[in-house]
Amino acid sequence: MRALPKTVFARERAAALIIVLAFVVLLTGLVIAYLARTTSDRQVAYSSVSRSKADQVAASAMDLVIGSLRQEITGPSPTPTPPYLNANVLLTRSGNPPIVGGVDPIPNLIRRSVRTDPILPPGISSFASAVSSTTDVSANGRFVSLPRWNKHYLIPKLNTGDNKTDPVASFTAPDWVFVTNNGPTVITQPSSSVTGRYAFAVYDEGGLLDANVAGYPTGTTTIQSGRKGSIAFADLTALTYPIPNSASPYQIDNLVGWRNYATTQPTNKFPDAAPAPAFAANFRSSSTPATNFYNYVVNNTNGFLSTRNDITWAPSSNALRTDQGFGELDEEAGKTNN
């Protein structure tokens, strides 16, 4: 009669063991979840801190570059004596390739960060060290390639026959400017005091034309284009690097025909070049496409600042298409790295 309590006691111990094991499993799961969450949060926090540091370096670099340009224009602080400008009322150019035969290979380039900066007063040195942003690869293998420096296409292309952004051979990549707690500092060897680095190139965009607007086709009369009331009537054949529009390939007619496809309503398909009739021949076989373009420009009450999207057009055996615009330029004033 005394064996029953022992049996009950053994069952209670088994139940307690199961409960303890369940709590151990639950606690283990909580610990694993906590560790996984904290590890993930730490990575996110580290990434956020690194991004914030890079943003701070970029913002500081922009302020330093713009500040030096402003000081060159207004004169040294604290008592500037305007106007404090060079003879041509332009910013001093530095780090540019030499002009050969009266031709400037990179006319838009004003300044870049360059080692032993030879800029003369009132210009201010870039404080760049003898470390190229392209050829001198960092310890972790990072560098800024030449095509990346020309993603904005503000430097003439090395090869106009492809869609790559490689700049002309005369372009030399900017050098790194190293930043310490005391600001930009020229260094000659690795230093633990460096908190970041940046490199920059400054371009003059004042003479650029909007490719979504500029240029008119063959068939536009002198009276129509002579009014010059819109950038659409800019003569692209008169550029420093003129765009040809006579004989093959009639580049301006191809440009306007593709960009303002639905507006001009061509009778053959793009990009047909041969056999005849080539796509650009639309503007030479009839005055209607050029007239359509002119009417759209002068009757646009909202300002001719972009291509239209309210009509479609399809010549025979071709699908419906609208006007087509070019993407916005990626205009980077500088590249940063920390």
N, C-alpha and C positions, 0 to 999 in steps of 0.2 A: 504493500500500500504506500510505501515511501518512494517508489521509483517515479511517480508522476511529476512531483515538483522538479526533479532533476531534468526530465524531458522538457518541461516548460522553460526552465532556465537555459537550456541549450538552444532552444528555438529563439529565445529573446536575444541571446548573444549573436546568433546568426542574422537576425533582423537588424541588430545594431551595426553589425559589420557591413551589411548591405547598404545601410543608410550612410555610414561613414565613407564607404567607397563611392557612393553617389555624390556626396559632397566633395570628395577629392576630385572626381571627374569634373564636376561643375566648376570648382575652383581652378582646376588646371585649364579649363576652357576659357575662364575669365582672364587668367594670367596671360594665356596665349593671345587672346583678343586685345588685351591691353598693350602687350609688347608690339603686336602688329600695328595697332593704331598709333602708338607713340613713334615707332620707326617711320611710318608713313608721314606723320605730322612733322617729324624732324627733317625729313627730306624736303617736304613742302616749305617749311620755314627756312631751311638752308637755301633753297632755290629762290625764295622771296627776298632773302637778305642779299644774295648775290645779285639779283636783278636790281634791287634798290641801289646797291653800290655802283652797278654799271650805269644806272640812270643818273646818279649823282655825278659820276665822272663825265658823262656825256653833257649834262647840263652845265657843269663847271667849264668844260672845254668850250662849249658854245659861247658862254659868257666871256671867256678869256679872248677868244678869237674876235668876237664882235666888239669887245671893249678896245682891243688894239686897233681895229679899223676905225672906230669912233675917235680914238685919241689921235690917230693920224690925220683925221679930218678937222677936228676942233682944236687941236694943239694940246700940249702937255698940261696936266693938272698941277696945282689948283687954279692957276691963272691963265687959261687959254687965251690966245690972241687970234680970233678968227679974222680973215680966213687963213688957215694954216694948211695950204694945199700945195702940191707940186705944180710945175709949170703948165701941165695939161689939164689941171683940175680933175685928175683921176687918181685912184689909189695906186701906189707904187707897186709894180709887178715884181714878184720874187719867186724863184723856183721854176721859171718857165724855160722851155727849150729856146734856143736862139732863133732869130728870124733869118731865114735863108733865101736869098734872092728876092727880098722884099715881101716874102710870104711868111705869115705867122702860122706855124703848123697847128697851134691850139689857140685860136683867137679869143675864146671865151675864158681861158684860164687866167685868173688874176694872181693867185698866190697859193702856195702849198707849203706844208711843213717840211723844211729842208735843213739838213745838217750844215753847220758853219754858215748860217744864213747871211748872204752878202747884201741884204737889203740896206739901203741908205736912209738917213733921216729925211722926213719925219716918220718913215716906216719903222715898225717895231719887229724885232726878230721873233721867229716862231719858237725859239728855244728847243728845237728838235735835236736829238742825239744822233750819232752815226749808226742808226739801226733802221734798216728799211722795213716798211710794213709788209713787203712782199717777199723779198729774197732772204731776209734774216728771220728764219722760222723760230718761234718761241720754244721754250723747253717742252711744252705740251703739244707741240706740232701745229700751232695756230698761226695763220697769216691771212692777209687780205690779197686776193688775186687781182691781177690787172683787169680781167673782165668785170670783176665786182666793182672796181673803182670807176668803171664806165657804164654801170647799169642805167644811168640817166641819159646816156648818149650825148653828153655835153662835150665830149672829146671826139674828134673825127675817128671813124672806124678804121682799123687796119685793113680790113677786107670788106668792101661794100657789096660784094657778091654773096654774102652769107648773112644769117640772122644772129651771129654772135656779137658780143659787145667788146671784143678785144680792141683796145685803143691803138692809135698810131704808134710806131716804134719810138718816136721822139719823146713820148710821155714816160717820165720816170715816177715810180710810185712814191708817195709822201713818206717821210721818215717819222718814227714814233717820237712823241713828246711825252716824257715821263714826269709824273706828278708825285710830289712828296708833300709833307705837311707844310712846307714853305712855298708850295706852288710849283709851276713848271721848272724843272731843273735838268741841265745838261749833264748826263752821266757818261762815264767812260768804261764802267764795268758794272756787273750786277750789284744791286744795292737793296738791302732789306728795308730801307726807308721809303721805297717806292710803293705808293698805294694804288696806282692806276696808270694808264697810258692812253693816248689818243693820237690820231693823225688826221689831217684835214687837207682839203683842197677847196678853194673859193673860186666861184665862176661868176661871170657877168651874164645875167639872163636878160638884160635890158633890150637887146636887139633880137631876141628870139620871137618866132612867129608860132601861133597855135596851129598845129597841123590839122585840127578838126575844122578850121575855118579858112585859113589862108590859101589863095590860089584860085584862078579861074581858068576855064577851058578854052580851047580853040573854038572860034565862032563867036566869041564875045566881042562886040564892036568897040571901037575906040571911045565912042560916046558913053557906052555903058560902063566900061572899066575906068574911064578917065575921071569920073566923079569922085573916086576914092573915098566914098562915104563909109566903107566897111573894109575891114582887113581881108575880106574875101576877094577884094580887087588888088591885093598886093601882087606885084610882078615877081614871081619866083625865079624868073630867068635873070634878074638883076642882083641876086644874092652874091656874097663873097665867094661862095661855092655854088655857082648857078646851077639850077635844075634845067636840063635841056628839054625843049618841047618842039624840036624840029627833027625830022627824020626819025628813024627808029631809035629808041622805043617810045617816044612821046611821053615822057615820064609824068609831066603835069596832067596831061589828059588821062593817063592811067590812074593817077592819084585822085583827081576830082571824080572820075567816072566810078571808081570803087567806093570812095567816101560818100558821094551823093548819088548813089545808084538809083534809088527809087525816084529821087527828084529829077534827075536828068533823063530817066527812062530810055536806056540804051536799047538798041535793036539786036545786039549780039552778046555773047557771054564773056564774062571775065574768067580767067585772064588770057583769053585767046590772043596769041601774038602771030601765029601763022597756022595754016595759010590764010590769006586775006578772005574776008575783011578782019583785021585785027581789032581787038576791043577798043583801042584808042581811036580807031577810024570813025566811031560814032560821031565824034565832034567835027569831023572833016567831010563826012558824007551828007550831013544835014545841019541846019542851023537850029533845029528844034531843041536838042539837048542843052545847048548853051543858053537859049532863050528861057527854057524851063529853069535853069540854074539862076539866071539873072532875076527872073520874076520872083523866085522864092526869096532871094536875098533882099530885094528892095521892098517886098511886101511882108516881111517878117516883123511884126510889131513888137515882139519881145526881145529883139536884138539878136543878131546872127552870131551866137556864141557856141553853138554845137550843131551836130547833125539832127535831122528831124526823125521822128518815130511814128508819125501819124499816117503814113501811106506805105504801100508795098507795090512792087512792080516785078513782072516776070516776062521777059521776051520769050519767043517761041522755044519750046523744048527746054525750058529752064524753070527752076522752082521760084516761088515767091521770095523776094528779098526786100529788106528795108535799106535805108541809109545806114552807113556803118562808121563808127567813130574809133579813133585810136585811144588806147588806154592812157591814163595819166602817167607822167614821168615820175620815176622814183628818184627824187632830187635830194640826195644826201650831202649835207654840207661836210660831213666827216664820218669817220669810222671810229668806234670806240671799243676798248677792250680793257678789262681790269683783271 
